[in-house]
Amino acid sequence: MTTYILLWVLVWSILAFALMGVDKWRAASHGWRIPEKTLFLTAALGGSLGAILGMQLFRHKTMHWSFKLGMPAILAVQVLLALALSWWTAFGG
């Protein structure tokens, strides 16, 4: 089961990272933009690490407080959930 969860996180992280890059490119070229809710959704579905890395590498959305605080908050919740699940499977279930 752990392998599937890691694969899930990897796929969503790659997608979130790519979406940050595409949105930055579209912003620079005045093209159609990716909605912010889509960027947050990909992060919430497991791609928060990829979204944060994409924000930093592409220097995208780094001045937006909702992203500056929201993406790390999503990552923190996901880490806490992973720790809780790990503890529960080891000791409780």
Backbone as XML, in Angstrom:
<?xml version="1.0"?>
<chain id="A" units="angstrom">
  <residue number="1" name="MET">
    <atom name="N" x="0.817" y="-1.201" z="0.000"/>
    <atom name="CA" x="0.000" y="0.000" z="0.000"/>
    <atom name="C" x="0.859" y="1.263" z="0.000"/>
  </residue>
  <residue number="2" name="THR">
    <atom name="N" x="1.977" y="1.230" z="0.698"/>
    <atom name="CA" x="2.873" y="2.376" z="0.749"/>
    <atom name="C" x="3.374" y="2.738" z="-0.643"/>
  </residue>
  <residue number="3" name="THR">
    <atom name="N" x="3.651" y="1.720" z="-1.458"/>
    <atom name="CA" x="4.127" y="1.968" z="-2.822"/>
    <atom name="C" x="3.087" y="2.735" z="-3.624"/>
  </residue>
  <residue number="4" name="TYR">
    <atom name="N" x="1.829" y="2.382" z="-3.469"/>
    <atom name="CA" x="0.761" y="3.065" z="-4.200"/>
    <atom name="C" x="0.618" y="4.517" z="-3.741"/>
  </residue>
  <residue number="5" name="ILE">
    <atom name="N" x="0.759" y="4.747" z="-2.456"/>
    <atom name="CA" x="0.663" y="6.116" z="-1.939"/>
    <atom name="C" x="1.824" y="6.957" z="-2.456"/>
  </residue>
  <residue number="6" name="LEU">
    <atom name="N" x="3.029" y="6.397" z="-2.438"/>
    <atom name="CA" x="4.192" y="7.128" z="-2.950"/>
    <atom name="C" x="4.056" y="7.405" z="-4.446"/>
  </residue>
  <residue number="7" name="LEU">
    <atom name="N" x="3.539" y="6.454" z="-5.182"/>
    <atom name="CA" x="3.310" y="6.656" z="-6.614"/>
    <atom name="C" x="2.269" y="7.750" z="-6.840"/>
  </residue>
  <residue number="8" name="TRP">
    <atom name="N" x="1.200" y="7.732" z="-6.040"/>
    <atom name="CA" x="0.153" y="8.753" z="-6.109"/>
    <atom name="C" x="0.758" y="10.146" z="-5.890"/>
  </residue>
  <residue number="9" name="VAL">
    <atom name="N" x="1.549" y="10.280" z="-4.842"/>
    <atom name="CA" x="2.171" y="11.566" z="-4.509"/>
    <atom name="C" x="3.138" y="11.992" z="-5.612"/>
  </residue>
  <residue number="10" name="LEU">
    <atom name="N" x="3.894" y="11.067" z="-6.142"/>
    <atom name="CA" x="4.841" y="11.380" z="-7.210"/>
    <atom name="C" x="4.124" y="11.905" z="-8.447"/>
  </residue>
  <residue number="11" name="VAL">
    <atom name="N" x="3.068" y="11.221" z="-8.864"/>
    <atom name="CA" x="2.322" y="11.633" z="-10.062"/>
    <atom name="C" x="1.706" y="13.018" z="-9.868"/>
  </residue>
  <residue number="12" name="TRP">
    <atom name="N" x="1.053" y="13.246" z="-8.715"/>
    <atom name="CA" x="0.433" y="14.550" z="-8.472"/>
    <atom name="C" x="1.473" y="15.644" z="-8.312"/>
  </residue>
  <residue number="13" name="SER">
    <atom name="N" x="2.627" y="15.318" z="-7.741"/>
    <atom name="CA" x="3.690" y="16.312" z="-7.589"/>
    <atom name="C" x="4.261" y="16.719" z="-8.945"/>
  </residue>
  <residue number="14" name="ILE">
    <atom name="N" x="4.453" y="15.756" z="-9.810"/>
    <atom name="CA" x="4.942" y="16.069" z="-11.164"/>
    <atom name="C" x="3.925" y="16.936" z="-11.895"/>
  </residue>
  <residue number="15" name="LEU">
    <atom name="N" x="2.647" y="16.589" z="-11.784"/>
    <atom name="CA" x="1.599" y="17.366" z="-12.433"/>
    <atom name="C" x="1.549" y="18.789" z="-11.874"/>
  </residue>
  <residue number="16" name="ALA">
    <atom name="N" x="1.591" y="18.927" z="-10.552"/>
    <atom name="CA" x="1.540" y="20.255" z="-9.932"/>
    <atom name="C" x="2.753" y="21.086" z="-10.335"/>
  </residue>
  <residue number="17" name="PHE">
    <atom name="N" x="3.922" y="20.471" z="-10.359"/>
    <atom name="CA" x="5.147" y="21.154" z="-10.786"/>
    <atom name="C" x="5.015" y="21.644" z="-12.226"/>
  </residue>
  <residue number="18" name="ALA">
    <atom name="N" x="4.551" y="20.761" z="-13.092"/>
    <atom name="CA" x="4.389" y="21.116" z="-14.511"/>
    <atom name="C" x="3.360" y="22.230" z="-14.686"/>
  </residue>
  <residue number="19" name="LEU">
    <atom name="N" x="2.258" y="22.162" z="-13.951"/>
    <atom name="CA" x="1.234" y="23.203" z="-14.062"/>
    <atom name="C" x="1.770" y="24.566" z="-13.632"/>
  </residue>
  <residue number="20" name="MET">
    <atom name="N" x="2.611" y="24.601" z="-12.612"/>
    <atom name="CA" x="3.232" y="25.863" z="-12.199"/>
    <atom name="C" x="4.096" y="26.423" z="-13.328"/>
  </residue>
  <residue number="21" name="GLY">
    <atom name="N" x="4.859" y="25.561" z="-13.962"/>
    <atom name="CA" x="5.707" y="26.001" z="-15.074"/>
    <atom name="C" x="4.899" y="26.482" z="-16.265"/>
  </residue>
  <residue number="22" name="VAL">
    <atom name="N" x="3.860" y="25.743" z="-16.604"/>
    <atom name="CA" x="3.006" y="26.130" z="-17.738"/>
    <atom name="C" x="2.294" y="27.446" z="-17.442"/>
  </residue>
  <residue number="23" name="ASP">
    <atom name="N" x="1.790" y="27.598" z="-16.223"/>
    <atom name="CA" x="1.090" y="28.829" z="-15.877"/>
    <atom name="C" x="2.036" y="30.022" z="-15.897"/>
  </residue>
  <residue number="24" name="LYS">
    <atom name="N" x="3.258" y="29.836" z="-15.443"/>
    <atom name="CA" x="4.248" y="30.923" z="-15.495"/>
    <atom name="C" x="4.533" y="31.306" z="-16.944"/>
  </residue>
  <residue number="25" name="TRP">
    <atom name="N" x="4.697" y="30.318" z="-17.800"/>
    <atom name="CA" x="4.970" y="30.586" z="-19.207"/>
    <atom name="C" x="3.790" y="31.312" z="-19.849"/>
  </residue>
  <residue number="26" name="ARG">
    <atom name="N" x="2.577" y="30.873" z="-19.527"/>
    <atom name="CA" x="1.389" y="31.525" z="-20.079"/>
    <atom name="C" x="1.229" y="32.940" z="-19.547"/>
  </residue>
  <residue number="27" name="ALA">
    <atom name="N" x="1.615" y="33.162" z="-18.294"/>
    <atom name="CA" x="1.536" y="34.508" z="-17.726"/>
    <atom name="C" x="2.508" y="35.438" z="-18.451"/>
  </residue>
  <residue number="28" name="ALA">
    <atom name="N" x="3.696" y="34.947" z="-18.732"/>
    <atom name="CA" x="4.700" y="35.759" z="-19.421"/>
    <atom name="C" x="4.315" y="36.040" z="-20.862"/>
  </residue>
  <residue number="29" name="SER">
    <atom name="N" x="3.606" y="35.101" z="-21.488"/>
    <atom name="CA" x="3.220" y="35.278" z="-22.898"/>
    <atom name="C" x="1.789" y="35.767" z="-23.047"/>
  </residue>
  <residue number="30" name="HIS">
    <atom name="N" x="1.186" y="36.167" z="-21.940"/>
    <atom name="CA" x="-0.193" y="36.689" z="-21.927"/>
    <atom name="C" x="-1.190" y="35.702" z="-22.522"/>
  </residue>
  <residue number="31" name="GLY">
    <atom name="N" x="-0.958" y="34.429" z="-22.268"/>
    <atom name="CA" x="-1.858" y="33.393" z="-22.757"/>
    <atom name="C" x="-2.934" y="33.051" z="-21.745"/>
  </residue>
  <residue number="32" name="TRP">
    <atom name="N" x="-3.723" y="32.039" z="-22.085"/>
    <atom name="CA" x="-4.781" y="31.555" z="-21.208"/>
    <atom name="C" x="-4.134" y="30.981" z="-19.960"/>
  </residue>
  <residue number="33" name="ARG">
    <atom name="N" x="-4.637" y="31.347" z="-18.803"/>
    <atom name="CA" x="-4.032" y="30.973" z="-17.526"/>
    <atom name="C" x="-4.718" y="29.762" z="-16.913"/>
  </residue>
  <residue number="34" name="ILE">
    <atom name="N" x="-3.983" y="29.056" z="-16.104"/>
    <atom name="CA" x="-4.528" y="27.935" z="-15.339"/>
    <atom name="C" x="-5.173" y="28.519" z="-14.085"/>
  </residue>
  <residue number="35" name="PRO">
    <atom name="N" x="-6.420" y="28.186" z="-13.810"/>
    <atom name="CA" x="-7.080" y="28.748" z="-12.614"/>
    <atom name="C" x="-6.340" y="28.387" z="-11.322"/>
  </residue>
  <residue number="36" name="GLU">
    <atom name="N" x="-6.330" y="29.339" z="-10.387"/>
    <atom name="CA" x="-5.659" y="29.102" z="-9.110"/>
    <atom name="C" x="-6.263" y="27.924" z="-8.366"/>
  </residue>
  <residue number="37" name="LYS">
    <atom name="N" x="-7.574" y="27.734" z="-8.508"/>
    <atom name="CA" x="-8.191" y="26.596" z="-7.812"/>
    <atom name="C" x="-7.656" y="25.269" z="-8.354"/>
  </residue>
  <residue number="38" name="THR">
    <atom name="N" x="-7.276" y="25.222" z="-9.624"/>
    <atom name="CA" x="-6.685" y="24.013" z="-10.194"/>
    <atom name="C" x="-5.307" y="23.760" z="-9.598"/>
  </residue>
  <residue number="39" name="LEU">
    <atom name="N" x="-4.532" y="24.837" z="-9.435"/>
    <atom name="CA" x="-3.208" y="24.700" z="-8.830"/>
    <atom name="C" x="-3.323" y="24.205" z="-7.386"/>
  </residue>
  <residue number="40" name="PHE">
    <atom name="N" x="-4.281" y="24.754" z="-6.646"/>
    <atom name="CA" x="-4.492" y="24.305" z="-5.269"/>
    <atom name="C" x="-5.039" y="22.881" z="-5.221"/>
  </residue>
  <residue number="41" name="LEU">
    <atom name="N" x="-5.900" y="22.530" z="-6.153"/>
    <atom name="CA" x="-6.470" y="21.180" z="-6.168"/>
    <atom name="C" x="-5.394" y="20.128" z="-6.404"/>
  </residue>
  <residue number="42" name="THR">
    <atom name="N" x="-4.499" y="20.377" z="-7.357"/>
    <atom name="CA" x="-3.427" y="19.410" z="-7.604"/>
    <atom name="C" x="-2.526" y="19.273" z="-6.378"/>
  </residue>
  <residue number="43" name="ALA">
    <atom name="N" x="-2.316" y="20.383" z="-5.672"/>
    <atom name="CA" x="-1.524" y="20.326" z="-4.434"/>
    <atom name="C" x="-2.265" y="19.524" z="-3.372"/>
  </residue>
  <residue number="44" name="ALA">
    <atom name="N" x="-3.538" y="19.785" z="-3.219"/>
    <atom name="CA" x="-4.340" y="19.115" z="-2.186"/>
    <atom name="C" x="-4.482" y="17.616" z="-2.461"/>
  </residue>
  <residue number="45" name="LEU">
    <atom name="N" x="-4.456" y="17.226" z="-3.707"/>
    <atom name="CA" x="-4.589" y="15.810" z="-4.054"/>
    <atom name="C" x="-3.290" y="15.028" z="-3.892"/>
  </residue>
  <residue number="46" name="GLY">
    <atom name="N" x="-2.249" y="15.708" z="-3.428"/>
    <atom name="CA" x="-0.987" y="15.017" z="-3.168"/>
    <atom name="C" x="0.225" y="15.668" z="-3.790"/>
  </residue>
  <residue number="47" name="GLY">
    <atom name="N" x="0.030" y="16.735" z="-4.545"/>
    <atom name="CA" x="1.145" y="17.350" z="-5.255"/>
    <atom name="C" x="1.705" y="18.603" z="-4.613"/>
  </residue>
  <residue number="48" name="SER">
    <atom name="N" x="1.537" y="18.745" z="-3.313"/>
    <atom name="CA" x="1.982" y="19.982" z="-2.661"/>
    <atom name="C" x="3.488" y="20.186" z="-2.761"/>
  </residue>
  <residue number="49" name="LEU">
    <atom name="N" x="4.257" y="19.128" z="-2.637"/>
    <atom name="CA" x="5.707" y="19.266" z="-2.741"/>
    <atom name="C" x="6.103" y="19.731" z="-4.147"/>
  </residue>
  <residue number="50" name="GLY">
    <atom name="N" x="5.496" y="19.163" z="-5.165"/>
    <atom name="CA" x="5.771" y="19.579" z="-6.537"/>
    <atom name="C" x="5.346" y="21.013" z="-6.785"/>
  </residue>
  <residue number="51" name="ALA">
    <atom name="N" x="4.219" y="21.414" z="-6.206"/>
    <atom name="CA" x="3.741" y="22.793" z="-6.361"/>
    <atom name="C" x="4.711" y="23.776" z="-5.715"/>
  </residue>
  <residue number="52" name="ILE">
    <atom name="N" x="5.188" y="23.437" z="-4.528"/>
    <atom name="CA" x="6.138" y="24.318" z="-3.834"/>
    <atom name="C" x="7.448" y="24.401" z="-4.603"/>
  </residue>
  <residue number="53" name="LEU">
    <atom name="N" x="7.931" y="23.276" z="-5.088"/>
    <atom name="CA" x="9.160" y="23.287" z="-5.884"/>
    <atom name="C" x="8.979" y="24.096" z="-7.172"/>
  </residue>
  <residue number="54" name="GLY">
    <atom name="N" x="7.810" y="23.943" z="-7.805"/>
    <atom name="CA" x="7.524" y="24.713" z="-9.018"/>
    <atom name="C" x="7.431" y="26.208" z="-8.739"/>
  </residue>
  <residue number="55" name="MET">
    <atom name="N" x="6.824" y="26.563" z="-7.621"/>
    <atom name="CA" x="6.755" y="27.979" z="-7.242"/>
    <atom name="C" x="8.156" y="28.566" z="-7.125"/>
  </residue>
  <residue number="56" name="GLN">
    <atom name="N" x="9.039" y="27.834" z="-6.469"/>
    <atom name="CA" x="10.388" y="28.339" z="-6.239"/>
    <atom name="C" x="11.222" y="28.347" z="-7.523"/>
  </residue>
  <residue number="57" name="LEU">
    <atom name="N" x="11.190" y="27.262" z="-8.269"/>
    <atom name="CA" x="12.014" y="27.170" z="-9.475"/>
    <atom name="C" x="11.573" y="28.164" z="-10.540"/>
  </residue>
  <residue number="58" name="PHE">
    <atom name="N" x="10.278" y="28.275" z="-10.758"/>
    <atom name="CA" x="9.763" y="29.157" z="-11.801"/>
    <atom name="C" x="9.506" y="30.580" z="-11.292"/>
  </residue>
  <residue number="59" name="ARG">
    <atom name="N" x="9.706" y="30.803" z="-9.976"/>
    <atom name="CA" x="9.426" y="32.092" z="-9.350"/>
    <atom name="C" x="8.005" y="32.542" z="-9.714"/>
  </residue>
  <residue number="60" name="HIS">
    <atom name="N" x="7.081" y="31.647" z="-9.410"/>
    <atom name="CA" x="5.692" y="31.869" z="-9.795"/>
    <atom name="C" x="4.796" y="31.809" z="-8.568"/>
  </residue>
  <residue number="61" name="LYS">
    <atom name="N" x="3.940" y="32.801" z="-8.419"/>
    <atom name="CA" x="2.979" y="32.894" z="-7.321"/>
    <atom name="C" x="3.667" y="33.075" z="-5.966"/>
  </residue>
  <residue number="62" name="THR">
    <atom name="N" x="4.922" y="33.442" z="-5.956"/>
    <atom name="CA" x="5.657" y="33.566" z="-4.702"/>
    <atom name="C" x="5.296" y="34.832" z="-3.926"/>
  </residue>
  <residue number="63" name="MET">
    <atom name="N" x="4.648" y="35.776" z="-4.548"/>
    <atom name="CA" x="4.241" y="37.002" z="-3.868"/>
    <atom name="C" x="2.777" y="36.947" z="-3.426"/>
  </residue>
  <residue number="64" name="HIS">
    <atom name="N" x="2.081" y="35.905" z="-3.805"/>
    <atom name="CA" x="0.674" y="35.742" z="-3.422"/>
    <atom name="C" x="0.611" y="35.073" z="-2.053"/>
  </residue>
  <residue number="65" name="TRP">
    <atom name="N" x="0.044" y="35.768" z="-1.070"/>
    <atom name="CA" x="-0.023" y="35.221" z="0.276"/>
    <atom name="C" x="-0.795" y="33.909" z="0.329"/>
  </residue>
  <residue number="66" name="SER">
    <atom name="N" x="-1.828" y="33.786" z="-0.508"/>
    <atom name="CA" x="-2.604" y="32.541" z="-0.483"/>
    <atom name="C" x="-1.734" y="31.347" z="-0.885"/>
  </residue>
  <residue number="67" name="PHE">
    <atom name="N" x="-0.781" y="31.568" z="-1.781"/>
    <atom name="CA" x="0.118" y="30.498" z="-2.195"/>
    <atom name="C" x="1.289" y="30.375" z="-1.237"/>
  </residue>
  <residue number="68" name="LYS">
    <atom name="N" x="1.798" y="31.512" z="-0.807"/>
    <atom name="CA" x="2.946" y="31.537" z="0.091"/>
    <atom name="C" x="2.655" y="30.810" z="1.407"/>
  </residue>
  <residue number="69" name="LEU">
    <atom name="N" x="1.445" y="30.949" z="1.895"/>
    <atom name="CA" x="1.040" y="30.286" z="3.131"/>
    <atom name="C" x="0.257" y="29.004" z="2.878"/>
  </residue>
  <residue number="70" name="GLY">
    <atom name="N" x="-0.545" y="29.005" z="1.813"/>
    <atom name="CA" x="-1.438" y="27.884" z="1.545"/>
    <atom name="C" x="-0.728" y="26.605" z="1.146"/>
  </residue>
  <residue number="71" name="MET">
    <atom name="N" x="0.252" y="26.701" z="0.267"/>
    <atom name="CA" x="0.947" y="25.487" z="-0.187"/>
    <atom name="C" x="1.712" y="24.808" z="0.954"/>
  </residue>
  <residue number="72" name="PRO">
    <atom name="N" x="2.484" y="25.554" z="1.757"/>
    <atom name="CA" x="3.124" y="24.888" z="2.898"/>
    <atom name="C" x="2.109" y="24.330" z="3.906"/>
  </residue>
  <residue number="73" name="ALA">
    <atom name="N" x="0.981" y="24.994" z="4.062"/>
    <atom name="CA" x="-0.055" y="24.497" z="4.973"/>
    <atom name="C" x="-0.613" y="23.178" z="4.466"/>
  </residue>
  <residue number="74" name="ILE">
    <atom name="N" x="-0.847" y="23.094" z="3.169"/>
    <atom name="CA" x="-1.338" y="21.841" z="2.582"/>
    <atom name="C" x="-0.303" y="20.739" z="2.789"/>
  </residue>
  <residue number="75" name="LEU">
    <atom name="N" x="0.961" y="21.052" z="2.547"/>
    <atom name="CA" x="2.031" y="20.067" z="2.746"/>
    <atom name="C" x="2.086" y="19.617" z="4.207"/>
  </residue>
  <residue number="76" name="ALA">
    <atom name="N" x="1.970" y="20.563" z="5.140"/>
    <atom name="CA" x="2.010" y="20.216" z="6.566"/>
    <atom name="C" x="0.866" y="19.278" z="6.935"/>
  </residue>
  <residue number="77" name="VAL">
    <atom name="N" x="-0.325" y="19.554" z="6.437"/>
    <atom name="CA" x="-1.470" y="18.682" z="6.711"/>
    <atom name="C" x="-1.227" y="17.297" z="6.124"/>
  </residue>
  <residue number="78" name="GLN">
    <atom name="N" x="-0.680" y="17.242" z="4.926"/>
    <atom name="CA" x="-0.420" y="15.947" z="4.297"/>
    <atom name="C" x="0.634" y="15.152" z="5.061"/>
  </residue>
  <residue number="79" name="VAL">
    <atom name="N" x="1.662" y="15.828" z="5.541"/>
    <atom name="CA" x="2.693" y="15.146" z="6.329"/>
    <atom name="C" x="2.092" y="14.621" z="7.636"/>
  </residue>
  <residue number="80" name="LEU">
    <atom name="N" x="1.285" y="15.452" z="8.296"/>
    <atom name="CA" x="0.636" y="15.011" z="9.535"/>
    <atom name="C" x="-0.295" y="13.822" z="9.292"/>
  </residue>
  <residue number="81" name="LEU">
    <atom name="N" x="-1.036" y="13.855" z="8.187"/>
    <atom name="CA" x="-1.901" y="12.719" z="7.851"/>
    <atom name="C" x="-1.090" y="11.459" z="7.578"/>
  </residue>
  <residue number="82" name="ALA">
    <atom name="N" x="0.032" y="11.614" z="6.890"/>
    <atom name="CA" x="0.895" y="10.466" z="6.601"/>
    <atom name="C" x="1.474" y="9.892" z="7.891"/>
  </residue>
  <residue number="83" name="LEU">
    <atom name="N" x="1.894" y="10.769" z="8.803"/>
    <atom name="CA" x="2.410" y="10.296" z="10.083"/>
    <atom name="C" x="1.334" y="9.599" z="10.896"/>
  </residue>
  <residue number="84" name="ALA">
    <atom name="N" x="0.133" y="10.170" z="10.894"/>
    <atom name="CA" x="-0.976" y="9.551" z="11.625"/>
    <atom name="C" x="-1.321" y="8.190" z="11.034"/>
  </residue>
  <residue number="85" name="LEU">
    <atom name="N" x="-1.365" y="8.104" z="9.716"/>
    <atom name="CA" x="-1.656" y="6.830" z="9.058"/>
    <atom name="C" x="-0.566" y="5.812" z="9.358"/>
  </residue>
  <residue number="86" name="SER">
    <atom name="N" x="0.668" y="6.259" z="9.331"/>
    <atom name="CA" x="1.790" y="5.378" z="9.630"/>
    <atom name="C" x="1.711" y="4.872" z="11.062"/>
  </residue>
  <residue number="87" name="TRP">
    <atom name="N" x="1.426" y="5.753" z="11.990"/>
    <atom name="CA" x="1.317" y="5.368" z="13.391"/>
    <atom name="C" x="0.127" y="4.418" z="13.595"/>
  </residue>
  <residue number="88" name="TRP">
    <atom name="N" x="-0.978" y="4.746" z="12.955"/>
    <atom name="CA" x="-2.183" y="3.927" z="13.118"/>
    <atom name="C" x="-1.960" y="2.517" z="12.592"/>
  </residue>
  <residue number="89" name="THR">
    <atom name="N" x="-1.320" y="2.396" z="11.435"/>
    <atom name="CA" x="-1.096" y="1.054" z="10.870"/>
    <atom name="C" x="-0.059" y="0.289" z="11.681"/>
  </residue>
  <residue number="90" name="ALA">
    <atom name="N" x="0.883" y="1.005" z="12.295"/>
    <atom name="CA" x="1.922" y="0.324" z="13.077"/>
    <atom name="C" x="1.422" y="-0.108" z="14.454"/>
  </residue>
  <residue number="91" name="PHE">
    <atom name="N" x="0.581" y="0.735" z="15.065"/>
    <atom name="CA" x="0.203" y="0.467" z="16.456"/>
    <atom name="C" x="-1.289" y="0.223" z="16.670"/>
  </residue>
  <residue number="92" name="GLY">
    <atom name="N" x="-2.103" y="0.826" z="15.821"/>
    <atom name="CA" x="-3.534" y="0.766" z="16.119"/>
    <atom name="C" x="-4.342" y="-0.162" z="15.239"/>
  </residue>
  <residue number="93" name="GLY">
    <atom name="N" x="-3.856" y="-0.446" z="14.078"/>
    <atom name="CA" x="-4.741" y="-1.195" z="13.215"/>
    <atom name="C" x="-4.072" y="-2.256" z="12.506"/>
  </residue>
</chain>
